[in-house]
Amino acid sequence: MDQITTIRPLLTIEDLGKILGYEKKSIYDMIYRDPKNLPPVFKLNSRTRALRWHPEVVDRWIRERAGLPSTSPEPTKKRGPGRPRKEGGPR
């Protein structure tokens, strides 16, 4: 059977405010004036102000801003096709 992962609920503007230590109005101001100072946001509904943040994206954004290593492993780079070259040999 496939591994079941826990799905974390999306963060509301109030949740993000608690995490970052900002008031709701401050976050709205930042979204429209300088969105680079917040984690990426998406709208659930274009007619309402239903803004949400994905918890893993917020976690990654905070870690990057703090200069901490990422919790998710970096994808390994695949080698190209063919046999690897000998070390120190002619190229």
TIPA-752522 format. One record per atom (N, C-alpha, C, O, CB): x, y, z; atom name; residue in one letter. Coordinates in steps of 0.02 Angstrom, whole numbers, plus 50000, padded with zeros to 5 digits. Glycine has a CB too. Layout:
+-------+-------+-------+----+---+
|     x |     y |     z |  a | r |
+-------+-------+-------+----+---+
|     X |     Y |     Z | CA | A |
...
+-------+-------+-------+----+---+
END
This chain:
+-------+-------+-------+----+---+
|     x |     y |     z |  a | r |
+-------+-------+-------+----+---+
| 50042 | 49941 | 50000 |  N | M |
| 50000 | 50000 | 50000 | CA | M |
| 50045 | 50062 | 50000 |  C | M |
| 50098 | 50062 | 50031 |  O | M |
| 49952 | 50000 | 50061 | CB | M |
| 50023 | 50114 | 49966 |  N | D |
| 50061 | 50176 | 49963 | CA | D |
| 50066 | 50209 | 50032 |  C | D |
| 50022 | 50201 | 50075 |  O | D |
| 50030 | 50225 | 49913 | CB | D |
| 50120 | 50245 | 50041 |  N | Q |
| 50130 | 50281 | 50104 | CA | Q |
| 50080 | 50339 | 50108 |  C | Q |
| 50073 | 50377 | 50061 |  O | Q |
| 50203 | 50306 | 50111 | CB | Q |
| 50047 | 50345 | 50165 |  N | I |
| 49999 | 50399 | 50175 | CA | I |
| 50035 | 50456 | 50209 |  C | I |
| 50069 | 50447 | 50259 |  O | I |
| 49937 | 50375 | 50218 | CB | I |
| 50029 | 50516 | 50180 |  N | T |
| 50061 | 50575 | 50209 | CA | T |
| 50008 | 50618 | 50242 |  C | T |
| 49950 | 50619 | 50222 |  O | T |
| 50099 | 50615 | 50156 | CB | T |
| 50029 | 50654 | 50293 |  N | T |
| 49984 | 50699 | 50328 | CA | T |
| 49978 | 50764 | 50289 |  C | T |
| 50028 | 50794 | 50270 |  O | T |
| 50008 | 50713 | 50400 | CB | T |
| 49917 | 50784 | 50277 |  N | I |
| 49905 | 50847 | 50241 | CA | I |
| 49893 | 50901 | 50293 |  C | I |
| 49847 | 50897 | 50334 |  O | I |
| 49844 | 50840 | 50192 | CB | I |
| 49935 | 50952 | 50290 |  N | R |
| 49927 | 51008 | 50337 | CA | R |
| 49879 | 51058 | 50306 |  C | R |
| 49880 | 51069 | 50246 |  O | R |
| 49995 | 51041 | 50352 | CB | R |
| 49836 | 51088 | 50348 |  N | P |
| 49788 | 51137 | 50320 | CA | P |
| 49824 | 51199 | 50296 |  C | P |
| 49878 | 51217 | 50320 |  O | P |
| 49736 | 51156 | 50373 | CB | P |
| 49794 | 51232 | 50246 |  N | L |
| 49821 | 51294 | 50220 | CA | L |
| 49818 | 51348 | 50273 |  C | L |
| 49774 | 51347 | 50316 |  O | L |
| 49784 | 51316 | 50156 | CB | L |
| 49865 | 51395 | 50270 |  N | L |
| 49867 | 51448 | 50320 | CA | L |
| 49826 | 51508 | 50297 |  C | L |
| 49828 | 51527 | 50238 |  O | L |
| 49940 | 51470 | 50332 | CB | L |
| 49789 | 51537 | 50343 |  N | T |
| 49751 | 51598 | 50329 | CA | T |
| 49796 | 51658 | 50344 |  C | T |
| 49852 | 51649 | 50368 |  O | T |
| 49685 | 51600 | 50371 | CB | T |
| 49771 | 51717 | 50331 |  N | I |
| 49810 | 51777 | 50345 | CA | I |
| 49821 | 51785 | 50421 |  C | I |
| 49873 | 51810 | 50442 |  O | I |
| 49774 | 51839 | 50317 | CB | I |
| 49773 | 51763 | 50461 |  N | E |
| 49782 | 51765 | 50533 | CA | E |
| 49836 | 51717 | 50556 |  C | E |
| 49877 | 51734 | 50599 |  O | E |
| 49715 | 51748 | 50569 | CB | E |
| 49837 | 51657 | 50526 |  N | D |
| 49889 | 51608 | 50542 | CA | D |
| 49958 | 51634 | 50524 |  C | D |
| 50005 | 51628 | 50564 |  O | D |
| 49876 | 51541 | 50506 | CB | D |
| 49964 | 51662 | 50465 |  N | L |
| 50028 | 51689 | 50443 | CA | L |
| 50051 | 51746 | 50489 |  C | L |
| 50110 | 51752 | 50505 |  O | L |
| 50024 | 51713 | 50370 | CB | L |
| 50003 | 51788 | 50510 |  N | G |
| 50019 | 51842 | 50555 | CA | G |
| 50047 | 51817 | 50621 |  C | G |
| 50094 | 51846 | 50648 |  O | G |
| 49957 | 51884 | 50568 | CB | G |
| 50019 | 51763 | 50647 |  N | K |
| 50044 | 51734 | 50710 | CA | K |
| 50114 | 51707 | 50700 |  C | K |
| 50157 | 51715 | 50744 |  O | K |
| 49996 | 51679 | 50735 | CB | K |
| 50125 | 51674 | 50644 |  N | I |
| 50191 | 51644 | 50631 | CA | I |
| 50245 | 51698 | 50623 |  C | I |
| 50299 | 51692 | 50652 |  O | I |
| 50189 | 51600 | 50568 | CB | I |
| 50229 | 51750 | 50585 |  N | L |
| 50279 | 51802 | 50570 | CA | L |
| 50280 | 51859 | 50621 |  C | L |
| 50326 | 51899 | 50621 |  O | L |
| 50266 | 51830 | 50503 | CB | L |
| 50229 | 51863 | 50663 |  N | G |
| 50226 | 51916 | 50713 | CA | G |
| 50201 | 51983 | 50685 |  C | G |
| 50221 | 52036 | 50708 |  O | G |
| 50293 | 51926 | 50742 | CB | G |
| 50156 | 51979 | 50636 |  N | Y |
| 50126 | 52039 | 50606 | CA | Y |
| 50051 | 52040 | 50618 |  C | Y |
| 50020 | 51987 | 50629 |  O | Y |
| 50141 | 52043 | 50531 | CB | Y |
| 50022 | 52099 | 50616 |  N | E |
| 49949 | 52104 | 50619 | CA | E |
| 49920 | 52093 | 50549 |  C | E |
| 49956 | 52098 | 50499 |  O | E |
| 49927 | 52173 | 50646 | CB | E |
| 49856 | 52077 | 50547 |  N | K |
| 49822 | 52063 | 50484 | CA | K |
| 49828 | 52121 | 50435 |  C | K |
| 49842 | 52110 | 50376 |  O | K |
| 49748 | 52047 | 50498 | CB | K |
| 49818 | 52182 | 50458 |  N | K |
| 49821 | 52241 | 50415 | CA | K |
| 49892 | 52249 | 50385 |  C | K |
| 49900 | 52268 | 50327 |  O | K |
| 49801 | 52304 | 50454 | CB | K |
| 49942 | 52236 | 50425 |  N | S |
| 50011 | 52242 | 50402 | CA | S |
| 50025 | 52192 | 50345 |  C | S |
| 50059 | 52209 | 50297 |  O | S |
| 50060 | 52231 | 50459 | CB | S |
| 49999 | 52132 | 50352 |  N | I |
| 50010 | 52082 | 50299 | CA | I |
| 49974 | 52103 | 50235 |  C | I |
| 50002 | 52096 | 50181 |  O | I |
| 49985 | 52012 | 50322 | CB | I |
| 49912 | 52128 | 50241 |  N | Y |
| 49877 | 52153 | 50181 | CA | Y |
| 49918 | 52208 | 50148 |  C | Y |
| 49925 | 52209 | 50087 |  O | Y |
| 49807 | 52178 | 50199 | CB | Y |
| 49944 | 52254 | 50187 |  N | D |
| 49985 | 52308 | 50159 | CA | D |
| 50046 | 52280 | 50123 |  C | D |
| 50063 | 52302 | 50068 |  O | D |
| 50008 | 52357 | 50214 | CB | D |
| 50079 | 52231 | 50153 |  N | M |
| 50139 | 52202 | 50123 | CA | M |
| 50123 | 52164 | 50059 |  C | M |
| 50163 | 52164 | 50012 |  O | M |
| 50173 | 52155 | 50173 | CB | M |
| 50064 | 52131 | 50057 |  N | I |
| 50045 | 52094 | 49997 | CA | I |
| 50040 | 52141 | 49937 |  C | I |
| 50063 | 52124 | 49882 |  O | I |
| 49977 | 52058 | 50008 | CB | I |
| 50012 | 52199 | 49947 |  N | Y |
| 50000 | 52244 | 49891 | CA | Y |
| 50057 | 52294 | 49879 |  C | Y |
| 50064 | 52319 | 49823 |  O | Y |
| 49936 | 52282 | 49902 | CB | Y |
| 50097 | 52309 | 49930 |  N | R |
| 50151 | 52357 | 49921 | CA | R |
| 50219 | 52325 | 49908 |  C | R |
| 50256 | 52348 | 49865 |  O | R |
| 50157 | 52401 | 49982 | CB | R |
| 50235 | 52271 | 49944 |  N | D |
| 50300 | 52239 | 49936 | CA | D |
| 50294 | 52164 | 49949 |  C | D |
| 50315 | 52139 | 50001 |  O | D |
| 50351 | 52271 | 49985 | CB | D |
| 50265 | 52127 | 49901 |  N | P |
| 50252 | 52056 | 49912 | CA | P |
| 50316 | 52013 | 49918 |  C | P |
| 50312 | 51955 | 49940 |  O | P |
| 50211 | 52029 | 49856 | CB | P |
| 50374 | 52041 | 49901 |  N | K |
| 50436 | 52003 | 49907 | CA | K |
| 50454 | 51990 | 49980 |  C | K |
| 50494 | 51946 | 49995 |  O | K |
| 50493 | 52039 | 49872 | CB | K |
| 50425 | 52028 | 50026 |  N | N |
| 50440 | 52020 | 50097 | CA | N |
| 50393 | 51971 | 50131 |  C | N |
| 50391 | 51967 | 50193 |  O | N |
| 50436 | 52086 | 50132 | CB | N |
| 50356 | 51933 | 50092 |  N | L |
| 50311 | 51881 | 50119 | CA | L |
| 50320 | 51817 | 50079 |  C | L |
| 50343 | 51819 | 50021 |  O | L |
| 50237 | 51905 | 50117 | CB | L |
| 50302 | 51761 | 50108 |  N | P |
| 50302 | 51698 | 50069 | CA | P |
| 50251 | 51704 | 50011 |  C | P |
| 50204 | 51743 | 50016 |  O | P |
| 50285 | 51637 | 50114 | CB | P |
| 50260 | 51666 | 49958 |  N | P |
| 50213 | 51668 | 49902 | CA | P |
| 50142 | 51653 | 49924 |  C | P |
| 50130 | 51606 | 49962 |  O | P |
| 50234 | 51619 | 49848 | CB | P |
| 50095 | 51693 | 49900 |  N | V |
| 50025 | 51687 | 49918 | CA | V |
| 49985 | 51664 | 49857 |  C | V |
| 50005 | 51676 | 49800 |  O | V |
| 49997 | 51755 | 49945 | CB | V |
| 49928 | 51631 | 49869 |  N | F |
| 49883 | 51617 | 49814 | CA | F |
| 49812 | 51630 | 49836 |  C | F |
| 49796 | 51628 | 49895 |  O | F |
| 49890 | 51544 | 49789 | CB | F |
| 49769 | 51645 | 49787 |  N | K |
| 49699 | 51660 | 49801 | CA | K |
| 49656 | 51598 | 49787 |  C | K |
| 49663 | 51566 | 49735 |  O | K |
| 49675 | 51720 | 49757 | CB | K |
| 49613 | 51583 | 49834 |  N | L |
| 49567 | 51527 | 49824 | CA | L |
| 49509 | 51547 | 49779 |  C | L |
| 49484 | 51507 | 49741 |  O | L |
| 49541 | 51502 | 49891 | CB | L |
| 49489 | 51611 | 49784 |  N | N |
| 49432 | 51635 | 49746 | CA | N |
| 49449 | 51705 | 49722 |  C | N |
| 49469 | 51748 | 49762 |  O | N |
| 49366 | 51634 | 49789 | CB | N |
| 49442 | 51718 | 49658 |  N | S |
| 49461 | 51783 | 49630 | CA | S |
| 49414 | 51839 | 49651 |  C | S |
| 49433 | 51898 | 49648 |  O | S |
| 49462 | 51779 | 49555 | CB | S |
| 49353 | 51823 | 49673 |  N | R |
| 49305 | 51876 | 49692 | CA | R |
| 49310 | 51895 | 49766 |  C | R |
| 49285 | 51948 | 49786 |  O | R |
| 49235 | 51853 | 49678 | CB | R |
| 49341 | 51854 | 49805 |  N | T |
| 49346 | 51869 | 49877 | CA | T |
| 49419 | 51879 | 49896 |  C | T |
| 49465 | 51870 | 49855 |  O | T |
| 49314 | 51813 | 49920 | CB | T |
| 49430 | 51895 | 49958 |  N | R |
| 49498 | 51902 | 49983 | CA | R |
| 49520 | 51838 | 50016 |  C | R |
| 49552 | 51839 | 50069 |  O | R |
| 49503 | 51961 | 50032 | CB | R |
| 49505 | 51782 | 49986 |  N | A |
| 49523 | 51717 | 50015 | CA | A |
| 49596 | 51701 | 49998 |  C | A |
| 49609 | 51663 | 49951 |  O | A |
| 49476 | 51661 | 49989 | CB | A |
| 49642 | 51731 | 50035 |  N | L |
| 49713 | 51720 | 50024 | CA | L |
| 49737 | 51663 | 50069 |  C | L |
| 49716 | 51658 | 50127 |  O | L |
| 49754 | 51784 | 50038 | CB | L |
| 49780 | 51620 | 50041 |  N | R |
| 49805 | 51563 | 50079 | CA | R |
| 49879 | 51553 | 50065 |  C | R |
| 49905 | 51574 | 50014 |  O | R |
| 49765 | 51499 | 50063 | CB | R |
| 49912 | 51520 | 50113 |  N | W |
| 49982 | 51503 | 50106 | CA | W |
| 49990 | 51429 | 50122 |  C | W |
| 49958 | 51402 | 50167 |  O | W |
| 50026 | 51546 | 50154 | CB | W |
| 50033 | 51396 | 50084 |  N | H |
| 50047 | 51326 | 50095 | CA | H |
| 50098 | 51321 | 50151 |  C | H |
| 50150 | 51354 | 50147 |  O | H |
| 50072 | 51290 | 50030 | CB | H |
| 50086 | 51281 | 50204 |  N | P |
| 50131 | 51280 | 50261 | CA | P |
| 50203 | 51261 | 50245 |  C | P |
| 50250 | 51289 | 50273 |  O | P |
| 50104 | 51232 | 50312 | CB | P |
| 50213 | 51213 | 50198 |  N | E |
| 50281 | 51193 | 50181 | CA | E |
| 50318 | 51250 | 50145 |  C | E |
| 50378 | 51259 | 50155 |  O | E |
| 50279 | 51131 | 50136 | CB | E |
| 50282 | 51289 | 50104 |  N | V |
| 50312 | 51345 | 50070 | CA | V |
| 50333 | 51399 | 50121 |  C | V |
| 50387 | 51428 | 50115 |  O | V |
| 50263 | 51375 | 50017 | CB | V |
| 50290 | 51411 | 50170 |  N | V |
| 50305 | 51460 | 50222 | CA | V |
| 50366 | 51437 | 50262 |  C | V |
| 50410 | 51477 | 50277 |  O | V |
| 50244 | 51471 | 50268 | CB | V |
| 50368 | 51373 | 50281 |  N | D |
| 50424 | 51346 | 50318 | CA | D |
| 50490 | 51354 | 50279 |  C | D |
| 50540 | 51376 | 50306 |  O | D |
| 50413 | 51271 | 50334 | CB | D |
| 50488 | 51336 | 50215 |  N | R |
| 50547 | 51342 | 50173 | CA | R |
| 50569 | 51415 | 50166 |  C | R |
| 50628 | 51431 | 50169 |  O | R |
| 50534 | 51312 | 50102 | CB | R |
| 50520 | 51460 | 50157 |  N | W |
| 50535 | 51531 | 50150 | CA | W |
| 50569 | 51558 | 50213 |  C | W |
| 50617 | 51596 | 50209 |  O | W |
| 50470 | 51571 | 50135 | CB | W |
| 50543 | 51540 | 50271 |  N | I |
| 50573 | 51563 | 50334 | CA | I |
| 50644 | 51536 | 50342 |  C | I |
| 50689 | 51573 | 50362 |  O | I |
| 50529 | 51541 | 50394 | CB | I |
| 50654 | 51473 | 50326 |  N | R |
| 50721 | 51443 | 50332 | CA | R |
| 50770 | 51477 | 50285 |  C | R |
| 50827 | 51490 | 50303 |  O | R |
| 50718 | 51367 | 50317 | CB | R |
| 50748 | 51492 | 50224 |  N | E |
| 50792 | 51527 | 50176 | CA | E |
| 50810 | 51597 | 50201 |  C | E |
| 50868 | 51617 | 50197 |  O | E |
| 50759 | 51532 | 50107 | CB | E |
| 50761 | 51633 | 50228 |  N | R |
| 50773 | 51700 | 50254 | CA | R |
| 50820 | 51700 | 50313 |  C | R |
| 50859 | 51747 | 50323 |  O | R |
| 50708 | 51733 | 50273 | CB | R |
| 50817 | 51646 | 50353 |  N | A |
| 50859 | 51641 | 50412 | CA | A |
| 50928 | 51612 | 50396 |  C | A |
| 50972 | 51609 | 50440 |  O | A |
| 50825 | 51598 | 50465 | CB | A |
| 50938 | 51590 | 50334 |  N | G |
| 51002 | 51561 | 50314 | CA | G |
| 51012 | 51490 | 50339 |  C | G |
| 51068 | 51467 | 50346 |  O | G |
| 51057 | 51604 | 50338 | CB | G |
| 50957 | 51455 | 50353 |  N | L |
| 50961 | 51386 | 50378 | CA | L |
| 50957 | 51338 | 50320 |  C | L |
| 50929 | 51354 | 50268 |  O | L |
| 50905 | 51372 | 50429 | CB | L |
| 50985 | 51278 | 50328 |  N | P |
| 50980 | 51229 | 50274 | CA | P |
| 50908 | 51205 | 50265 |  C | P |
| 50868 | 51205 | 50312 |  O | P |
| 51026 | 51169 | 50288 | CB | P |
| 50893 | 51186 | 50205 |  N | S |
| 50826 | 51162 | 50189 | CA | S |
| 50813 | 51095 | 50221 |  C | S |
| 50859 | 51054 | 50228 |  O | S |
| 50816 | 51157 | 50112 | CB | S |
| 50752 | 51082 | 50242 |  N | T |
| 50734 | 51018 | 50272 | CA | T |
| 50722 | 50965 | 50219 |  C | T |
| 50727 | 50905 | 50233 |  O | T |
| 50673 | 51025 | 50316 | CB | T |
| 50707 | 50986 | 50159 |  N | S |
| 50695 | 50938 | 50105 | CA | S |
| 50762 | 50925 | 50070 |  C | S |
| 50800 | 50971 | 50058 |  O | S |
| 50642 | 50963 | 50056 | CB | S |
| 50775 | 50862 | 50053 |  N | P |
| 50839 | 50847 | 50020 | CA | P |
| 50842 | 50878 | 49950 |  C | P |
| 50792 | 50881 | 49914 |  O | P |
| 50850 | 50771 | 50016 | CB | P |
| 50901 | 50899 | 49932 |  N | E |
| 50911 | 50926 | 49865 | CA | E |
| 50905 | 50870 | 49814 |  C | E |
| 50929 | 50815 | 49827 |  O | E |
| 50979 | 50962 | 49858 | CB | E |
| 50874 | 50882 | 49757 |  N | P |
| 50870 | 50830 | 49707 | CA | P |
| 50939 | 50813 | 49680 |  C | P |
| 50980 | 50858 | 49668 |  O | P |
| 50823 | 50851 | 49649 | CB | P |
| 50953 | 50749 | 49671 |  N | T |
| 51019 | 50729 | 49646 | CA | T |
| 51021 | 50740 | 49571 |  C | T |
| 50972 | 50728 | 49535 |  O | T |
| 51034 | 50656 | 49663 | CB | T |
| 51078 | 50763 | 49548 |  N | K |
| 51086 | 50776 | 49477 | CA | K |
| 51103 | 50711 | 49442 |  C | K |
| 51150 | 50676 | 49462 |  O | K |
| 51141 | 50830 | 49464 | CB | K |
| 51065 | 50695 | 49391 |  N | K |
| 51078 | 50633 | 49354 | CA | K |
| 51136 | 50644 | 49306 |  C | K |
| 51145 | 50698 | 49276 |  O | K |
| 51014 | 50611 | 49315 | CB | K |
| 51175 | 50591 | 49299 |  N | R |
| 51230 | 50594 | 49251 | CA | R |
| 51201 | 50586 | 49181 |  C | R |
| 51147 | 50559 | 49171 |  O | R |
| 51283 | 50540 | 49266 | CB | R |
| 51240 | 50609 | 49134 |  N | G |
| 51220 | 50602 | 49064 | CA | G |
| 51229 | 50530 | 49041 |  C | G |
| 51256 | 50489 | 49077 |  O | G |
| 51260 | 50649 | 49020 | CB | G |
| 51206 | 50515 | 48981 |  N | P |
| 51213 | 50447 | 48955 | CA | P |
| 51286 | 50432 | 48940 |  C | P |
| 51327 | 50477 | 48928 |  O | P |
| 51170 | 50438 | 48892 | CB | P |
| 51302 | 50368 | 48939 |  N | G |
| 51370 | 50347 | 48921 | CA | G |
| 51411 | 50328 | 48981 |  C | G |
| 51390 | 50334 | 49039 |  O | G |
| 51404 | 50402 | 48884 | CB | G |
| 51470 | 50305 | 48966 |  N | R |
| 51516 | 50281 | 49017 | CA | R |
| 51554 | 50339 | 49048 |  C | R |
| 51572 | 50385 | 49012 |  O | R |
| 51565 | 50229 | 48988 | CB | R |
| 51566 | 50338 | 49114 |  N | P |
| 51604 | 50394 | 49144 | CA | P |
| 51676 | 50394 | 49120 |  C | P |
| 51704 | 50341 | 49104 |  O | P |
| 51602 | 50389 | 49220 | CB | P |
| 51705 | 50453 | 49118 |  N | R |
| 51775 | 50459 | 49095 | CA | R |
| 51823 | 50437 | 49150 |  C | R |
| 51807 | 50439 | 49209 |  O | R |
| 51790 | 50532 | 49075 | CB | R |
| 51882 | 50415 | 49129 |  N | K |
| 51933 | 50397 | 49177 | CA | K |
| 51963 | 50460 | 49206 |  C | K |
| 51969 | 50511 | 49171 |  O | K |
| 51988 | 50352 | 49145 | CB | K |
| 51982 | 50457 | 49269 |  N | E |
| 52013 | 50514 | 49302 | CA | E |
| 52083 | 50525 | 49273 |  C | E |
| 52121 | 50477 | 49266 |  O | E |
| 52016 | 50504 | 49379 | CB | E |
| 52099 | 50587 | 49258 |  N | G |
| 52167 | 50604 | 49236 | CA | G |
| 52184 | 50584 | 49164 |  C | G |
| 52240 | 50597 | 49142 |  O | G |
| 52215 | 50573 | 49281 | CB | G |
| 52140 | 50554 | 49129 |  N | G |
| 52153 | 50532 | 49060 | CA | G |
| 52142 | 50588 | 49010 |  C | G |
| 52118 | 50641 | 49028 |  O | G |
| 52110 | 50473 | 49043 | CB | G |
| 52157 | 50576 | 48947 |  N | P |
| 52145 | 50626 | 48895 | CA | P |
| 52071 | 50638 | 48886 |  C | P |
| 52030 | 50594 | 48896 |  O | P |
| 52177 | 50604 | 48828 | CB | P |
| 52055 | 50697 | 48866 |  N | R |
| 51984 | 50715 | 48857 | CA | R |
| 51968 | 50721 | 48786 |  C | R |
| 51911 | 50736 | 48768 |  O | R |
| 51967 | 50778 | 48893 | CB | R |
+-------+-------+-------+----+---+
END
